[in-house]
Amino acid sequence: MEEHFDILWEGTSGRELGFYILALDPEVRLIEDPGIYIAARKLKSGIWEPLSIGRTDSLDEAMRQQSDHACIRRHHGSHLHVRPTKGDRSADDELVTELLEMWNPVCGTAA
């Protein structure tokens, strides 16, 4: 069964990674599964700007932590783009590195 993601983000390898888009809200409960996330804001042009990119052992925890991240708040971050993964740290770290190198987000990565 094919997944239907809300957005595709391209990495330096040229591969496109699918993400779901959620409002950045600590009241929203996500799955406790590992994943990759991008804290982002939507520009007036309609383009998404990544502010922070990282991996987490719990997407739910990442949602709550990002809402308190000072740099993301300062740059008006409004959404979290999430990609659940199987928790292979090496593979996840490789994807995060690709995304960081491609997009160079202003807030970098949040551990």
Secondary structure by P-SEA (a helix, b strand, c coil): cbbbbcccccccccbbbbbbbbccccccccccccbbbbbcccccccbbbbccccccccaaaaaaaaaacaaaaaacccbbbbbbcccaaaaaaaaaaaaaaaccccccccc
